[in-house]
């Protein structure tokens, strides 16, 4: 939630989000559904505040009332 009833939806690739887990041993080797690897630089960006790599969203939606999020499918 951003403020009040407003929220901003962002979609991410699941394989990239799973790379954030520090415990690699808890996952078996998994093939990606995408052509490029989740480790490639185009799937990551540098957070301007923490200066750490964070997953890059594949799609962002406009700020909207939470009751209207489904309208942006």
Backbone as XML, in Angstrom:
<?xml version="1.0"?>
<chain id="A" units="angstrom">
  <residue number="1" name="UNK">
    <atom name="N" x="0.838" y="-1.181" z="0.000"/>
    <atom name="CA" x="0.000" y="0.000" z="0.000"/>
    <atom name="C" x="0.884" y="1.245" z="0.000"/>
  </residue>
  <residue number="2" name="UNK">
    <atom name="N" x="0.505" y="2.185" z="-0.789"/>
    <atom name="CA" x="1.243" y="3.436" z="-0.842"/>
    <atom name="C" x="0.646" y="4.410" z="0.159"/>
  </residue>
  <residue number="3" name="UNK">
    <atom name="N" x="-0.599" y="4.777" z="-0.028"/>
    <atom name="CA" x="-1.293" y="5.630" z="0.929"/>
    <atom name="C" x="-2.773" y="5.292" z="0.911"/>
  </residue>
  <residue number="4" name="UNK">
    <atom name="N" x="-3.374" y="5.201" z="2.079"/>
    <atom name="CA" x="-4.811" y="4.940" z="2.161"/>
    <atom name="C" x="-5.224" y="3.713" z="1.377"/>
  </residue>
  <residue number="5" name="UNK">
    <atom name="N" x="-6.086" y="3.916" z="0.390"/>
    <atom name="CA" x="-6.573" y="2.820" z="-0.444"/>
    <atom name="C" x="-5.732" y="2.615" z="-1.693"/>
  </residue>
  <residue number="6" name="UNK">
    <atom name="N" x="-4.717" y="3.424" z="-1.894"/>
    <atom name="CA" x="-3.919" y="3.369" z="-3.119"/>
    <atom name="C" x="-2.784" y="2.341" z="-2.996"/>
  </residue>
  <residue number="7" name="UNK">
    <atom name="N" x="-2.568" y="1.598" z="-4.088"/>
    <atom name="CA" x="-1.453" y="0.671" z="-4.118"/>
    <atom name="C" x="-0.868" y="0.615" z="-5.522"/>
  </residue>
  <residue number="8" name="UNK">
    <atom name="N" x="0.389" y="0.181" z="-5.604"/>
    <atom name="CA" x="1.078" y="0.075" z="-6.876"/>
    <atom name="C" x="1.491" y="-1.376" z="-7.064"/>
  </residue>
  <residue number="9" name="UNK">
    <atom name="N" x="0.979" y="-1.989" z="-8.115"/>
    <atom name="CA" x="1.294" y="-3.385" z="-8.404"/>
    <atom name="C" x="2.539" y="-3.465" z="-9.273"/>
  </residue>
  <residue number="10" name="UNK">
    <atom name="N" x="3.430" y="-4.415" z="-8.933"/>
    <atom name="CA" x="4.635" y="-4.676" z="-9.724"/>
    <atom name="C" x="4.762" y="-6.183" z="-9.872"/>
  </residue>
  <residue number="11" name="UNK">
    <atom name="N" x="4.990" y="-6.663" z="-11.092"/>
    <atom name="CA" x="5.163" y="-8.092" z="-11.353"/>
    <atom name="C" x="6.639" y="-8.406" z="-11.519"/>
  </residue>
  <residue number="12" name="UNK">
    <atom name="N" x="7.061" y="-9.551" z="-10.961"/>
    <atom name="CA" x="8.447" y="-9.993" z="-11.013"/>
    <atom name="C" x="8.519" y="-11.412" z="-11.543"/>
  </residue>
  <residue number="13" name="UNK">
    <atom name="N" x="9.688" y="-11.805" z="-12.040"/>
    <atom name="CA" x="9.912" y="-13.184" z="-12.444"/>
    <atom name="C" x="10.189" y="-14.019" z="-11.203"/>
  </residue>
  <residue number="14" name="UNK">
    <atom name="N" x="9.522" y="-15.160" z="-11.084"/>
    <atom name="CA" x="9.678" y="-16.011" z="-9.912"/>
    <atom name="C" x="11.102" y="-16.547" z="-9.788"/>
  </residue>
  <residue number="15" name="UNK">
    <atom name="N" x="11.726" y="-16.952" z="-10.885"/>
    <atom name="CA" x="13.082" y="-17.505" z="-10.789"/>
    <atom name="C" x="14.081" y="-16.466" z="-10.292"/>
  </residue>
  <residue number="16" name="UNK">
    <atom name="N" x="13.854" y="-15.192" z="-10.615"/>
    <atom name="CA" x="14.735" y="-14.123" z="-10.129"/>
    <atom name="C" x="14.499" y="-13.905" z="-8.638"/>
  </residue>
  <residue number="17" name="UNK">
    <atom name="N" x="13.241" y="-13.921" z="-8.199"/>
    <atom name="CA" x="12.946" y="-13.747" z="-6.782"/>
    <atom name="C" x="13.523" y="-14.880" z="-5.949"/>
  </residue>
  <residue number="18" name="UNK">
    <atom name="N" x="13.525" y="-16.087" z="-6.477"/>
    <atom name="CA" x="14.082" y="-17.218" z="-5.739"/>
    <atom name="C" x="15.584" y="-17.103" z="-5.574"/>
  </residue>
  <residue number="19" name="UNK">
    <atom name="N" x="16.257" y="-16.360" z="-6.444"/>
    <atom name="CA" x="17.699" y="-16.150" z="-6.315"/>
    <atom name="C" x="18.030" y="-15.328" z="-5.079"/>
  </residue>
  <residue number="20" name="UNK">
    <atom name="N" x="17.053" y="-14.625" z="-4.525"/>
    <atom name="CA" x="17.263" y="-13.803" z="-3.335"/>
    <atom name="C" x="17.450" y="-14.646" z="-2.082"/>
  </residue>
  <residue number="21" name="UNK">
    <atom name="N" x="17.026" y="-15.917" z="-2.113"/>
    <atom name="CA" x="17.150" y="-16.780" z="-0.944"/>
    <atom name="C" x="18.613" y="-17.100" z="-0.698"/>
  </residue>
  <residue number="22" name="UNK">
    <atom name="N" x="19.109" y="-16.818" z="0.490"/>
    <atom name="CA" x="20.519" y="-17.062" z="0.815"/>
    <atom name="C" x="20.829" y="-18.545" z="0.961"/>
  </residue>
  <residue number="23" name="UNK">
    <atom name="N" x="19.838" y="-19.357" z="1.273"/>
    <atom name="CA" x="20.052" y="-20.786" z="1.475"/>
    <atom name="C" x="19.820" y="-21.543" z="0.175"/>
  </residue>
  <residue number="24" name="UNK">
    <atom name="N" x="20.845" y="-21.620" z="-0.658"/>
    <atom name="CA" x="20.743" y="-22.295" z="-1.959"/>
    <atom name="C" x="20.482" y="-23.789" z="-1.800"/>
  </residue>
  <residue number="25" name="UNK">
    <atom name="N" x="20.889" y="-24.381" z="-0.686"/>
    <atom name="CA" x="20.740" y="-25.822" z="-0.513"/>
    <atom name="C" x="19.275" y="-26.234" z="-0.344"/>
  </residue>
  <residue number="26" name="UNK">
    <atom name="N" x="18.395" y="-25.299" z="-0.060"/>
    <atom name="CA" x="16.989" y="-25.642" z="0.144"/>
    <atom name="C" x="16.243" y="-25.823" z="-1.179"/>
  </residue>
  <residue number="27" name="UNK">
    <atom name="N" x="16.895" y="-25.508" z="-2.303"/>
    <atom name="CA" x="16.268" y="-25.653" z="-3.610"/>
    <atom name="C" x="17.065" y="-26.622" z="-4.459"/>
  </residue>
  <residue number="28" name="UNK">
    <atom name="N" x="16.368" y="-27.444" z="-5.206"/>
    <atom name="CA" x="17.038" y="-28.281" z="-6.184"/>
    <atom name="C" x="17.261" y="-27.438" z="-7.435"/>
  </residue>
  <residue number="29" name="UNK">
    <atom name="N" x="18.105" y="-27.916" z="-8.317"/>
    <atom name="CA" x="18.338" y="-27.191" z="-9.559"/>
    <atom name="C" x="17.030" y="-27.094" z="-10.332"/>
  </residue>
  <residue number="30" name="UNK">
    <atom name="N" x="16.699" y="-25.905" z="-10.754"/>
    <atom name="CA" x="15.441" y="-25.665" z="-11.447"/>
    <atom name="C" x="15.716" y="-25.008" z="-12.779"/>
  </residue>
  <residue number="31" name="UNK">
    <atom name="N" x="15.073" y="-25.509" z="-13.815"/>
    <atom name="CA" x="15.235" y="-24.913" z="-15.139"/>
    <atom name="C" x="14.338" y="-23.691" z="-15.252"/>
  </residue>
  <residue number="32" name="UNK">
    <atom name="N" x="14.820" y="-22.693" z="-15.953"/>
    <atom name="CA" x="14.053" y="-21.477" z="-16.147"/>
    <atom name="C" x="13.079" y="-21.634" z="-17.308"/>
  </residue>
  <residue number="33" name="UNK">
    <atom name="N" x="11.921" y="-21.024" z="-17.190"/>
    <atom name="CA" x="10.956" y="-21.008" z="-18.292"/>
    <atom name="C" x="11.315" y="-19.948" z="-19.323"/>
  </residue>
  <residue number="34" name="UNK">
    <atom name="N" x="12.275" y="-19.099" z="-18.988"/>
    <atom name="CA" x="12.658" y="-18.003" z="-19.847"/>
    <atom name="C" x="13.976" y="-18.324" z="-20.540"/>
  </residue>
  <residue number="35" name="UNK">
    <atom name="N" x="14.254" y="-17.657" z="-21.633"/>
    <atom name="CA" x="15.461" y="-17.924" z="-22.407"/>
    <atom name="C" x="16.719" y="-17.561" z="-21.637"/>
  </residue>
  <residue number="36" name="UNK">
    <atom name="N" x="16.700" y="-16.452" z="-20.941"/>
    <atom name="CA" x="17.903" y="-16.031" z="-20.215"/>
    <atom name="C" x="17.831" y="-16.472" z="-18.759"/>
  </residue>
  <residue number="37" name="UNK">
    <atom name="N" x="18.964" y="-16.521" z="-18.142"/>
    <atom name="CA" x="19.073" y="-16.944" z="-16.754"/>
    <atom name="C" x="18.575" y="-15.839" z="-15.822"/>
  </residue>
  <residue number="38" name="UNK">
    <atom name="N" x="18.121" y="-16.231" z="-14.629"/>
    <atom name="CA" x="17.701" y="-15.255" z="-13.623"/>
    <atom name="C" x="18.864" y="-14.456" z="-13.079"/>
  </residue>
  <residue number="39" name="UNK">
    <atom name="N" x="20.101" y="-14.933" z="-13.339"/>
    <atom name="CA" x="21.295" y="-14.238" z="-12.862"/>
    <atom name="C" x="21.749" y="-13.116" z="-13.780"/>
  </residue>
  <residue number="40" name="UNK">
    <atom name="N" x="21.189" y="-13.027" z="-14.981"/>
    <atom name="CA" x="21.677" y="-12.022" z="-15.927"/>
    <atom name="C" x="21.404" y="-10.610" z="-15.417"/>
  </residue>
  <residue number="41" name="UNK">
    <atom name="N" x="22.269" y="-9.697" z="-15.805"/>
    <atom name="CA" x="22.197" y="-8.319" z="-15.294"/>
    <atom name="C" x="20.916" y="-7.595" z="-15.681"/>
  </residue>
  <residue number="42" name="UNK">
    <atom name="N" x="20.285" y="-8.003" z="-16.767"/>
    <atom name="CA" x="19.065" y="-7.298" z="-17.185"/>
    <atom name="C" x="17.878" y="-7.579" z="-16.261"/>
  </residue>
  <residue number="43" name="UNK">
    <atom name="N" x="17.998" y="-8.568" z="-15.379"/>
    <atom name="CA" x="16.928" y="-8.888" z="-14.428"/>
    <atom name="C" x="17.128" y="-8.243" z="-13.064"/>
  </residue>
  <residue number="44" name="UNK">
    <atom name="N" x="18.190" y="-7.463" z="-12.914"/>
    <atom name="CA" x="18.514" y="-6.853" z="-11.630"/>
    <atom name="C" x="18.767" y="-5.365" z="-11.806"/>
  </residue>
  <residue number="45" name="UNK">
    <atom name="N" x="18.543" y="-4.603" z="-10.748"/>
    <atom name="CA" x="18.862" y="-3.178" z="-10.739"/>
    <atom name="C" x="19.446" y="-2.845" z="-9.371"/>
  </residue>
  <residue number="46" name="UNK">
    <atom name="N" x="20.087" y="-1.711" z="-9.265"/>
    <atom name="CA" x="20.685" y="-1.287" z="-8.002"/>
    <atom name="C" x="19.711" y="-0.380" z="-7.265"/>
  </residue>
  <residue number="47" name="UNK">
    <atom name="N" x="19.406" y="-0.736" z="-6.036"/>
    <atom name="CA" x="18.528" y="0.079" z="-5.202"/>
    <atom name="C" x="19.248" y="1.388" z="-4.883"/>
  </residue>
  <residue number="48" name="UNK">
    <atom name="N" x="18.628" y="2.543" z="-5.166"/>
    <atom name="CA" x="19.302" y="3.823" z="-4.946"/>
    <atom name="C" x="19.561" y="4.150" z="-3.472"/>
  </residue>
  <residue number="49" name="UNK">
    <atom name="N" x="18.836" y="3.543" z="-2.570"/>
    <atom name="CA" x="19.005" y="3.830" z="-1.152"/>
    <atom name="C" x="20.032" y="2.897" z="-0.512"/>
  </residue>
  <residue number="50" name="UNK">
    <atom name="N" x="19.882" y="1.590" z="-0.745"/>
    <atom name="CA" x="20.779" y="0.621" z="-0.102"/>
    <atom name="C" x="21.998" y="0.283" z="-0.949"/>
  </residue>
  <residue number="51" name="UNK">
    <atom name="N" x="21.961" y="0.616" z="-2.235"/>
    <atom name="CA" x="23.030" y="0.305" z="-3.191"/>
    <atom name="C" x="23.275" y="-1.195" z="-3.316"/>
  </residue>
  <residue number="52" name="UNK">
    <atom name="N" x="22.236" y="-2.001" z="-3.100"/>
    <atom name="CA" x="22.298" y="-3.445" z="-3.262"/>
    <atom name="C" x="21.496" y="-3.847" z="-4.494"/>
  </residue>
  <residue number="53" name="UNK">
    <atom name="N" x="21.867" y="-4.965" z="-5.123"/>
    <atom name="CA" x="21.067" y="-5.421" z="-6.262"/>
    <atom name="C" x="19.703" y="-5.934" z="-5.800"/>
  </residue>
  <residue number="54" name="UNK">
    <atom name="N" x="18.664" y="-5.547" z="-6.507"/>
    <atom name="CA" x="17.301" y="-5.994" z="-6.222"/>
    <atom name="C" x="16.677" y="-6.450" z="-7.541"/>
  </residue>
  <residue number="55" name="UNK">
    <atom name="N" x="15.715" y="-7.373" z="-7.490"/>
    <atom name="CA" x="15.066" y="-7.824" z="-8.727"/>
    <atom name="C" x="14.372" y="-6.668" z="-9.441"/>
  </residue>
  <residue number="56" name="UNK">
    <atom name="N" x="14.473" y="-6.673" z="-10.761"/>
    <atom name="CA" x="13.820" y="-5.641" z="-11.572"/>
    <atom name="C" x="12.422" y="-6.141" z="-11.953"/>
  </residue>
  <residue number="57" name="UNK">
    <atom name="N" x="11.393" y="-5.319" z="-11.773"/>
    <atom name="CA" x="10.037" y="-5.751" z="-12.160"/>
    <atom name="C" x="9.937" y="-5.916" z="-13.671"/>
  </residue>
  <residue number="58" name="UNK">
    <atom name="N" x="9.146" y="-6.914" z="-14.097"/>
    <atom name="CA" x="8.945" y="-7.102" z="-15.532"/>
    <atom name="C" x="7.791" y="-6.246" z="-16.043"/>
  </residue>
  <residue number="59" name="UNK">
    <atom name="N" x="6.933" y="-5.816" z="-15.116"/>
    <atom name="CA" x="5.829" y="-4.937" z="-15.492"/>
    <atom name="C" x="5.400" y="-4.141" z="-14.270"/>
  </residue>
  <residue number="60" name="UNK">
    <atom name="N" x="5.116" y="-2.854" z="-14.477"/>
    <atom name="CA" x="4.606" y="-2.001" z="-13.405"/>
    <atom name="C" x="3.252" y="-1.442" z="-13.830"/>
  </residue>
  <residue number="61" name="UNK">
    <atom name="N" x="2.371" y="-1.312" z="-12.884"/>
    <atom name="CA" x="1.028" y="-0.814" z="-13.136"/>
    <atom name="C" x="0.857" y="0.531" z="-12.442"/>
  </residue>
  <residue number="62" name="UNK">
    <atom name="N" x="-0.094" y="1.342" z="-12.907"/>
    <atom name="CA" x="-0.277" y="2.664" z="-12.295"/>
    <atom name="C" x="-0.817" y="2.568" z="-10.865"/>
  </residue>
  <residue number="63" name="UNK">
    <atom name="N" x="-0.571" y="3.609" z="-10.105"/>
    <atom name="CA" x="-1.108" y="3.728" z="-8.761"/>
    <atom name="C" x="-2.627" y="3.717" z="-8.866"/>
  </residue>
  <residue number="64" name="UNK">
    <atom name="N" x="-3.277" y="2.839" z="-8.110"/>
    <atom name="CA" x="-4.723" y="2.699" z="-8.222"/>
    <atom name="C" x="-5.336" y="2.274" z="-6.891"/>
  </residue>
  <residue number="65" name="UNK">
    <atom name="N" x="-6.631" y="2.441" z="-6.782"/>
    <atom name="CA" x="-7.355" y="1.990" z="-5.608"/>
    <atom name="C" x="-7.262" y="0.467" z="-5.542"/>
  </residue>
  <residue number="66" name="UNK">
    <atom name="N" x="-7.040" y="-0.088" z="-4.354"/>
    <atom name="CA" x="-6.841" y="-1.532" z="-4.226"/>
    <atom name="C" x="-8.045" y="-2.331" z="-4.727"/>
  </residue>
  <residue number="67" name="UNK">
    <atom name="N" x="-9.230" y="-1.729" z="-4.734"/>
    <atom name="CA" x="-10.423" y="-2.436" z="-5.212"/>
    <atom name="C" x="-10.472" y="-2.508" z="-6.734"/>
  </residue>
  <residue number="68" name="UNK">
    <atom name="N" x="-9.568" y="-1.800" z="-7.422"/>
    <atom name="CA" x="-9.551" y="-1.765" z="-8.889"/>
    <atom name="C" x="-8.294" y="-2.417" z="-9.489"/>
  </residue>
  <residue number="69" name="UNK">
    <atom name="N" x="-7.495" y="-3.086" z="-8.664"/>
    <atom name="CA" x="-6.260" y="-3.698" z="-9.146"/>
    <atom name="C" x="-6.543" y="-4.710" z="-10.257"/>
  </residue>
  <residue number="70" name="UNK">
    <atom name="N" x="-7.604" y="-5.477" z="-10.132"/>
    <atom name="CA" x="-7.930" y="-6.495" z="-11.126"/>
    <atom name="C" x="-8.267" y="-5.905" z="-12.501"/>
  </residue>
  <residue number="71" name="UNK">
    <atom name="N" x="-8.531" y="-4.620" z="-12.582"/>
    <atom name="CA" x="-8.853" y="-3.986" z="-13.868"/>
    <atom name="C" x="-7.633" y="-3.863" z="-14.781"/>
  </residue>
  <residue number="72" name="UNK">
    <atom name="N" x="-6.440" y="-4.099" z="-14.262"/>
    <atom name="CA" x="-5.212" y="-3.928" z="-15.044"/>
    <atom name="C" x="-4.560" y="-5.251" z="-15.413"/>
  </residue>
  <residue number="73" name="UNK">
    <atom name="N" x="-5.329" y="-6.255" z="-15.726"/>
    <atom name="CA" x="-4.767" y="-7.557" z="-16.116"/>
    <atom name="C" x="-4.225" y="-7.536" z="-17.497"/>
  </residue>
</chain>
